[in-house]
């Protein structure tokens, strides 16, 4: 274990000797080292001025490395970063670099310059530092000394919204996706909630830094270790397999193997295990769910006010949008027409009338999630099906909303589907998180991208203003938690709000990861979440881990970060993988996603051939039970 402290003037000579030993590690000859010695020497009077921090062994106090943070705002220099040769590879350099970046952010530096030994270039790239061609030169900075490689980073503290979300520290994440969906009893959702159980894996990212994950199904043990290493989490406790039945009923886990407790969802499954509930509640950390439910209210000890969620209803949200727009002040926002259809006959009549007029129509259920209850129907489709009733017969049962379809921009390069994310804190204050561009096809959500400038300049101001207005109304109605507002662009410089979601979502996960990476590696990350990367064949856990290793290394070569977000889909009969990719540019982000999709299909094709001959592999995505479901610390 390593701890950091400020350097002391009295150890300047010892630190200089360490620097020279570290430089010699790369095989330089005596003449070269002698020439470097005057520049690398640390006079006692400069230890404080150069802001030198020392890494020492927490057990015996041996000095293992040092780093200096030099200069005055706005540009800082990482003047020194050297590690004792015997400690190289133990994470000492990583700790020192992250600390220097954190200190630079706290002191108000906007650039951190690093003139690195060529042998250390790979280390700084792995840390997220970039060269001037990718990141732009720092104004007025001289060229690096001969023989050194220039890198830069943009120091950034944890985003203000992220600090407000969980107090800037770790949190307990409760993956109650199925429990949240079930409370609405929407006909467009499958009764077994299989997809929701997979999406519960996103609990790993409900805040930038989890202390514990509570999951309904079992997850591969290596998954959180990999994600935690890349996002530099420590000591994450994983409690999985708590509601294996998929509808909140544990099977094969819990107090007795094979028992089936009469619980309504994941939150009550935790409460049925007093030791686990006490451990999670006793941390003093915030409990963060996917969304609010009666069960979660009982677990968290907070009041349950079901009316908080009334604007999760698409018709109620439409009414809210109309009331906001009636007050004026949002000229770039238009509201699509929406008509309730309490019976299928009413829906058929409305759909047929719009088809006769040549209009496309959006059919919605009240509470479908991720596009599960949304269908876009063109006039041509109605005619091809033989009429409106034939179209409706193919849709899930239940009441429908008939909504005007908003045609998107003519230029396919312009985004059509956008979203605003924010949250209402416990005191009722609305916090803006930002805007994202979503990947939507046929009304179905497939992923989202967040990052600097992803929302077009013309859309940014109206999107943020209207999203904040919705947040204020939600706060006044008593809602406390995360929310978003989804929009479609009409191609004429206007945005049409289509729904609110009073819960976490895929874009919110991307925002959380961007906040963590910006804090760790420097500001400016683009993050994309892709819900479904097709695999083509089910993979054993070991092969899934190998694939993730290949994807991680391939993305790193491009200058991107790869994170498996939903691993359990790889074990489905129709296998897939949810992923996150991050980079400092849209071009690298696109290249990373293309690599991930191509590599996943190639691996799947190879396994498909073997499975045709041998039958499908069995997954053991499970963990050792200790009476509280699976438990691991990673």
JONORDA-V796942 format. One record per helix or strand of 2 or more residues. SS is the DSSP state (~ for helix, > for strand). FROM is the first residue (numbers start at 1). LEN is the number of residues. Records with the same first field share a line. If there is no record, write none. Layout:
# JONORDA-V796942
SS: FROM-LEN / FROM-LEN
This chain:
# JONORDA-V796942
>: 2-5 / 53-5 / 63-5 / 75-3 / 81-3 / 111-7 / 148-6 / 171-4 / 210-5 / 237-4 / 287-3 / 333-2 / 338-4 / 361-4 / 374-4 / 400-5 / 417-8 / 430-12 / 444-7 / 481-9 / 495-7 / 526-9 / 561-6 / 576-8 / 630-4
~: 9-16 / 30-11 / 44-3 / 85-3 / 92-15 / 118-9 / 132-4 / 160-7 / 177-6 / 194-12 / 221-11 / 266-6 / 274-8 / 294-7 / 306-7 / 314-13 / 344-13 / 379-7 / 388-6 / 457-20 / 506-16 / 541-18 / 568-4 / 586-29
